[in-house]
Amino acid sequence: MPLRSTFTRFFQLEAASGLLLIAAAALALIVNNSPLSFLYNGLLEVPVVVQIGALKIAKPLLLWINDGLMALFFLLIGLEVKRELVDGHLSKPSQVVLPGAAAIGGMVVPALIYWFLNKDNPAAVAGWAIPTATDIAFALGVLALLGKRVPVSLKLFLMTLAIIDDLGAIIVIALFYSGELSSLSLMLAGACLLTLIAMNRLGVIKLGPYMIVGLILWVCVLKSGVHATLAGVTLALCIPLRTKNAEPSPLLNLEHALHPWVAFGILPLFAFANAGVSLAGVTVESFTHHVPMGIAIGLLLGKTVGVFGLTWIAVKTGLAALPTGANWGQVLGVAILCGIGFTMSLFVGSLAFEPGSSEFAGMDRMGILTGSILAALIGYAITAMASRKTITA
């Protein structure tokens, strides 16, 4: 499949998914703040048990969504990252400089803002990574509302930036949000990984064996103390992209098959399960607490300063060029849109402040929703104004 058509399909799916995410989050907020809230919370707390002999996995439905279905989301991210690294927009250093610099700025500055506001509270500091995330589907969904007024190069800049951002989030989760480690489970996970690598090197192109070993890998990682979603990324990196004798690419086939399910099923379901913040007893003080305020300011201001600032430095120092056909106003608008953390921020928040055991669980969601909504509205307005000037110039 030509690269341009791959990007077009990717953008269309992500944009439509972003609009569906908005609807799912709104529905969750409405339901959990209505007389039906007991059904919402009861559904997420339904115990689900899978047992085969001595192996038993027992979790409430919410954690099956966050640990199980989201592993498929990270599998898709891993497939996209590998494709971009091997044959796409991350395969040449010159193509990575601008979005790479922007992504680094967009992670470091929000983390510093959050840390500064919460540095005196060790329990709250655990949420430093929450405002570093960008929701690619949500951000592209907002950008899609502007249609052809926005140059394709700018959409590609945002997409590449968000993919690098996702890669950074994966590294952060692996390093900072893993629990107590089980040596036996890690050894078994390592054996699964070696099996996947051997299959790749031996030229196995059937997806079935990879998925079976990947499922075993997920169980081992889940039991190891490392977050289970990382199994999805590991599996993705072992699936072949290129084949001999012009055979269809297993990676591309899986990516194309998985993308609609993730975009229109898993992510909206995750948003519905995690965005239902109860507004009962919420006051102005609820938003001025350093945790939600650090997240909201980190997403809105930190992302803007980090993404736009590093982009400006990279262009002005000659390290990279501005996206073709884009102006600085549009870049500023996109930098603000990067503050839409939503899905990834909610996911990191569930790791940093575990529901039911952390006093800050729920507070993080208020900050995420506030920062993300403001970033979406302001980012759209600025990008629209800058795009209008481009057309009339």
C-alpha positions as CSV (number, residue, x, y, z in Angstrom):
1,M,0.0,0.0,0.0
2,P,1.5,3.4,-1.0
3,L,2.7,5.5,2.0
4,R,0.3,8.4,1.2
5,S,-2.8,6.2,1.1
6,T,-1.6,4.5,4.4
7,F,-1.4,8.0,6.0
8,T,-4.7,9.1,4.6
9,R,-6.5,6.0,5.9
10,F,-4.7,6.4,9.3
11,F,-5.7,10.0,9.5
12,Q,-9.4,9.3,8.6
13,L,-9.7,6.6,11.2
14,E,-8.0,8.6,13.9
15,A,-10.1,11.7,13.2
16,A,-13.4,9.8,13.3
17,S,-12.3,8.0,16.4
18,G,-11.5,11.3,18.1
19,L,-15.1,12.5,17.5
20,L,-16.4,9.2,18.9
21,L,-14.1,9.6,22.0
22,I,-15.8,12.9,22.7
23,A,-19.2,11.3,22.6
24,A,-18.1,8.4,24.8
25,A,-16.6,10.7,27.4
26,A,-19.7,13.0,27.4
27,L,-22.0,10.0,27.9
28,A,-19.9,8.7,30.8
29,L,-20.1,12.1,32.5
30,I,-23.8,12.3,32.0
31,V,-24.6,8.8,33.2
32,N,-22.4,9.0,36.3
33,N,-24.0,12.2,37.3
34,S,-27.5,11.0,36.8
35,P,-29.8,8.6,38.8
36,L,-28.2,5.8,36.7
37,S,-24.8,6.3,38.3
38,F,-25.2,3.1,40.4
39,L,-25.5,1.2,37.2
40,Y,-22.3,2.8,35.7
41,N,-20.2,2.1,38.8
42,G,-21.8,-1.3,39.3
43,L,-20.9,-2.3,35.7
44,L,-17.3,-1.3,36.1
45,E,-17.0,-3.3,39.4
46,V,-18.4,-6.5,38.0
47,P,-15.9,-9.3,38.8
48,V,-14.6,-11.2,35.9
49,V,-12.6,-14.4,36.5
50,V,-10.7,-16.5,34.0
51,Q,-9.1,-19.7,35.4
52,I,-7.3,-22.6,33.8
53,G,-6.1,-25.1,36.5
54,A,-3.9,-23.2,39.0
55,L,-3.7,-20.2,36.7
56,K,-6.3,-17.6,37.8
57,I,-6.9,-14.1,36.7
58,A,-9.5,-12.3,38.7
59,K,-10.2,-8.6,38.1
60,P,-13.1,-6.2,38.0
61,L,-14.4,-5.3,34.5
62,L,-12.6,-1.9,34.6
63,L,-9.2,-3.5,35.0
64,W,-9.9,-6.0,32.2
65,I,-10.5,-3.0,30.0
66,N,-7.4,-1.1,31.2
67,D,-5.1,-4.1,31.4
68,G,-6.5,-6.4,28.7
69,L,-8.2,-4.4,25.9
70,M,-5.7,-1.6,26.2
71,A,-2.9,-4.2,25.5
72,L,-4.5,-4.4,22.0
73,F,-4.3,-0.6,21.8
74,F,-0.6,-0.7,22.6
75,L,-0.1,-3.6,20.2
76,L,-1.5,-1.2,17.5
77,I,0.8,1.6,18.7
78,G,3.8,-0.8,18.5
79,L,2.8,-1.8,14.9
80,E,2.6,1.8,13.9
81,V,5.9,2.7,15.5
82,K,7.7,-0.2,13.8
83,R,6.2,0.6,10.4
84,E,7.3,4.3,10.8
85,L,10.8,3.3,12.0
86,V,11.4,0.9,9.2
87,D,9.6,2.4,6.1
88,G,7.9,5.5,7.2
89,H,8.4,9.0,8.6
90,L,10.7,7.9,11.4
91,S,13.1,6.0,9.0
92,K,15.2,9.0,8.2
93,P,16.9,11.2,10.8
94,S,15.9,14.4,8.9
95,Q,12.3,13.5,9.2
96,V,12.4,12.9,12.9
97,V,14.2,16.1,14.1
98,L,11.3,18.5,14.1
99,P,8.5,16.2,15.6
100,G,11.1,14.6,17.8
101,A,12.2,17.9,19.3
102,A,8.6,19.0,19.7
103,A,7.7,15.7,21.4
104,I,10.5,16.0,23.9
105,G,9.6,19.5,24.7
106,G,5.9,18.4,25.0
107,M,6.9,15.8,27.6
108,V,9.5,17.6,29.7
109,V,7.8,21.0,30.2
110,P,4.4,19.6,31.4
111,A,6.2,17.2,33.8
112,L,8.3,20.0,35.3
113,I,5.2,22.2,35.8
114,Y,3.4,19.4,37.5
115,W,6.4,18.5,39.6
116,F,6.9,22.2,40.7
117,L,3.3,22.4,41.9
118,N,3.3,19.1,43.7
119,K,7.0,18.7,44.8
120,D,6.1,19.0,48.5
121,N,3.7,16.0,48.4
122,P,5.5,12.7,47.7
123,A,2.2,10.9,47.0
124,A,1.0,13.5,44.5
125,V,4.4,13.6,42.7
126,A,3.6,10.1,41.3
127,G,1.3,11.8,38.8
128,W,4.1,13.7,37.1
129,A,3.7,11.8,33.8
130,I,0.0,12.4,33.4
131,P,0.2,15.7,31.6
132,T,3.0,14.5,29.3
133,A,0.7,12.5,27.1
134,T,-1.1,13.5,23.8
135,D,-4.2,11.7,22.6
136,I,-3.5,11.2,18.9
137,A,-7.1,10.3,18.0
138,F,-8.7,13.2,19.9
139,A,-6.1,15.8,18.6
140,L,-6.4,14.6,15.0
141,G,-10.2,14.5,15.4
142,V,-10.2,18.2,16.3
143,L,-7.8,19.1,13.5
144,A,-10.0,17.2,11.0
145,L,-12.8,19.7,11.6
146,L,-10.8,22.2,9.7
147,G,-10.6,20.0,6.6
148,K,-8.4,21.1,3.7
149,R,-7.7,24.5,5.4
150,V,-4.9,22.7,7.2
151,P,-2.0,21.5,5.1
152,V,-1.3,17.8,5.0
153,S,2.3,18.4,6.2
154,L,0.9,19.9,9.5
155,K,-1.4,16.9,10.0
156,L,1.6,14.6,9.4
157,F,3.7,16.7,11.9
158,L,1.0,16.2,14.5
159,M,0.7,12.5,13.8
160,T,4.5,11.9,13.9
161,L,4.8,14.0,17.1
162,A,2.0,12.0,18.8
163,I,3.6,8.6,17.8
164,I,6.9,9.7,19.3
165,D,5.0,10.9,22.3
166,D,3.3,7.5,22.6
167,L,6.7,5.8,22.4
168,G,7.9,8.0,25.2
169,A,4.8,7.1,27.3
170,I,5.6,3.4,26.8
171,I,9.1,3.9,28.1
172,V,7.8,5.9,31.1
173,I,5.2,3.2,32.0
174,A,7.9,0.5,31.8
175,L,10.4,2.4,34.0
176,F,8.2,4.2,36.5
177,Y,4.8,2.5,36.8
178,S,5.7,-1.2,37.3
179,G,4.9,-3.0,40.6
180,E,6.9,-5.6,42.6
181,L,8.5,-7.9,40.1
182,S,8.1,-11.7,39.9
183,S,11.3,-13.4,38.8
184,L,9.5,-16.5,37.6
185,S,7.0,-14.6,35.5
186,L,9.7,-12.4,34.0
187,M,11.7,-15.5,33.1
188,L,8.7,-17.0,31.3
189,A,8.0,-13.6,29.6
190,G,11.6,-13.6,28.5
191,A,11.2,-17.1,27.0
192,C,8.1,-15.9,25.1
193,L,10.1,-13.0,23.8
194,L,13.0,-15.2,22.6
195,T,10.4,-17.5,20.9
196,L,8.9,-14.5,19.1
197,I,12.3,-13.3,18.0
198,A,13.2,-16.7,16.7
199,M,10.0,-17.0,14.8
200,N,10.7,-13.6,13.1
201,R,14.3,-14.6,12.2
202,L,13.1,-18.0,10.9
203,G,10.8,-16.2,8.5
204,V,7.4,-17.2,10.1
205,I,4.8,-15.0,8.5
206,K,1.6,-16.6,9.7
207,L,0.0,-14.3,12.4
208,G,-1.6,-17.2,14.3
209,P,1.6,-18.4,16.0
210,Y,2.6,-14.8,16.9
211,M,-0.8,-14.2,18.5
212,I,-0.8,-17.4,20.5
213,V,2.7,-16.7,21.9
214,G,1.7,-13.1,22.4
215,L,-1.3,-14.1,24.6
216,I,1.0,-16.3,26.8
217,L,3.4,-13.3,26.9
218,W,0.5,-11.0,28.1
219,V,-0.3,-13.4,30.9
220,C,3.3,-13.6,32.0
221,V,3.8,-9.9,31.9
222,L,0.5,-9.4,33.8
223,K,1.7,-11.7,36.6
224,S,5.3,-10.2,36.5
225,G,4.5,-6.8,38.0
226,V,5.4,-5.0,34.7
227,H,2.3,-3.4,33.3
228,A,0.6,-5.9,31.0
229,T,0.0,-3.5,28.1
230,L,3.8,-3.5,27.4
231,A,3.3,-7.1,26.1
232,G,1.4,-5.6,23.2
233,V,4.3,-3.3,22.2
234,T,6.8,-6.2,22.6
235,L,4.7,-8.5,20.4
236,A,4.3,-5.8,17.7
237,L,8.0,-5.2,17.4
238,C,8.5,-9.0,16.7
239,I,5.9,-9.2,13.9
240,P,7.6,-9.1,10.4
241,L,7.0,-6.0,8.2
242,R,8.8,-7.2,5.2
243,T,8.5,-10.6,3.6
244,K,10.1,-12.6,0.7
245,N,8.5,-13.5,-2.6
246,A,6.2,-10.5,-2.5
247,E,4.0,-12.1,0.2
248,P,1.6,-9.8,2.1
249,S,3.1,-8.1,5.1
250,P,1.9,-9.7,8.4
251,L,2.4,-6.4,10.2
252,L,0.4,-4.3,7.7
253,N,-2.3,-6.9,7.6
254,L,-2.6,-7.0,11.4
255,E,-2.5,-3.2,11.6
256,H,-5.2,-2.7,9.0
257,A,-7.4,-5.4,10.7
258,L,-6.9,-4.1,14.2
259,H,-7.1,-0.3,13.6
260,P,-10.9,-0.1,13.2
261,W,-11.6,-2.2,16.3
262,V,-9.3,-0.1,18.4
263,A,-10.4,3.2,17.0
264,F,-14.2,2.5,17.1
265,G,-14.4,0.0,19.9
266,I,-11.6,-0.2,22.4
267,L,-10.7,3.5,22.8
268,P,-14.4,4.7,23.1
269,L,-15.0,1.9,25.6
270,F,-11.9,2.9,27.6
271,A,-13.0,6.5,27.5
272,F,-16.5,5.6,28.7
273,A,-15.1,3.5,31.6
274,N,-12.5,6.1,32.7
275,A,-14.0,9.5,32.0
276,G,-17.1,9.2,34.2
277,V,-16.1,11.7,36.9
278,S,-18.7,12.3,39.6
279,L,-19.3,16.0,40.0
280,A,-21.1,15.5,43.4
281,G,-19.5,17.8,45.9
282,V,-17.2,19.4,43.4
283,T,-16.3,23.0,44.3
284,V,-13.9,25.6,43.0
285,E,-11.4,24.3,45.5
286,S,-11.6,20.9,43.8
287,F,-10.0,22.4,40.7
288,T,-7.5,24.5,42.5
289,H,-5.9,21.5,44.3
290,H,-2.4,21.1,43.1
291,V,-3.0,17.7,41.5
292,P,-5.8,18.7,39.0
293,M,-4.3,22.1,38.6
294,G,-0.9,20.7,37.9
295,I,-2.4,18.4,35.3
296,A,-4.6,21.0,33.6
297,I,-1.8,23.6,33.5
298,G,0.7,21.0,32.4
299,L,-1.5,20.0,29.5
300,L,-2.6,23.4,28.4
301,L,0.4,25.6,29.1
302,G,3.2,23.0,29.4
303,K,2.4,21.3,26.1
304,T,2.1,24.6,24.3
305,V,5.4,26.0,25.6
306,G,7.2,22.7,25.2
307,V,6.0,21.8,21.7
308,F,6.0,25.3,20.2
309,G,9.2,26.3,22.0
310,L,11.3,23.3,20.8
311,T,9.8,23.6,17.3
312,W,10.8,27.3,17.1
313,I,14.3,26.5,18.3
314,A,14.7,23.6,15.8
315,V,13.6,25.8,12.9
316,K,15.5,29.0,13.9
317,T,18.8,27.1,14.5
318,G,18.4,25.4,11.0
319,L,18.1,21.9,12.4
320,A,14.7,21.5,10.7
321,A,12.2,23.3,8.4
322,L,8.7,24.3,9.2
323,P,6.1,21.9,7.7
324,T,5.5,22.8,4.1
325,G,2.6,25.3,3.6
326,A,2.2,25.9,7.4
327,N,2.6,29.1,9.2
328,W,3.6,29.8,12.8
329,G,0.0,30.5,13.9
330,Q,-1.0,27.0,12.7
331,V,2.0,25.5,14.5
332,L,0.9,27.3,17.7
333,G,-2.6,25.9,17.3
334,V,-1.3,22.4,16.9
335,A,1.0,22.8,19.9
336,I,-2.0,23.7,22.0
337,L,-4.0,20.7,20.5
338,C,-1.1,18.5,21.8
339,G,-2.5,19.4,25.3
340,I,-5.4,17.0,24.6
341,G,-4.1,14.2,26.8
342,F,-7.3,12.4,27.4
343,T,-6.9,8.6,26.6
344,M,-3.2,8.3,27.4
345,S,-3.4,10.7,30.3
346,L,-6.4,8.8,31.8
347,F,-4.4,5.6,31.3
348,V,-1.3,6.9,33.1
349,G,-3.5,8.4,35.7
350,S,-5.0,5.0,36.5
351,L,-1.4,3.7,37.1
352,A,-0.2,6.7,39.1
353,F,-3.4,7.0,41.3
354,E,-5.0,3.6,41.5
355,P,-8.8,3.9,41.9
356,G,-9.9,2.7,45.4
357,S,-6.4,3.1,47.0
358,S,-5.2,6.6,46.2
359,E,-6.7,9.8,47.6
360,F,-6.0,11.5,44.3
361,A,-8.0,9.0,42.2
362,G,-10.7,11.1,40.5
363,M,-8.8,14.4,41.0
364,D,-6.5,13.5,38.1
365,R,-9.6,13.0,35.9
366,M,-10.9,16.4,36.7
367,G,-7.5,17.9,35.7
368,I,-7.3,15.8,32.5
369,L,-10.8,16.7,31.3
370,T,-10.4,20.4,32.1
371,G,-7.0,20.7,30.4
372,S,-8.0,18.6,27.4
373,I,-11.2,20.4,26.8
374,L,-9.6,23.8,27.0
375,A,-6.7,22.7,24.8
376,A,-9.2,21.4,22.2
377,L,-11.3,24.6,22.2
378,I,-8.4,27.1,22.2
379,G,-6.2,25.0,19.8
380,Y,-9.1,24.7,17.3
381,A,-9.8,28.4,17.5
382,I,-6.2,29.5,17.0
383,T,-5.6,27.0,14.2
384,A,-8.8,28.1,12.4
385,M,-7.8,31.8,12.6
386,A,-4.3,31.1,11.4
387,S,-5.6,28.9,8.6
388,R,-8.1,31.6,7.5
389,K,-5.2,34.1,7.2
390,T,-3.3,31.6,5.0
391,I,-6.2,31.3,2.6
392,T,-6.8,35.1,2.3
393,A,-3.1,36.0,2.0
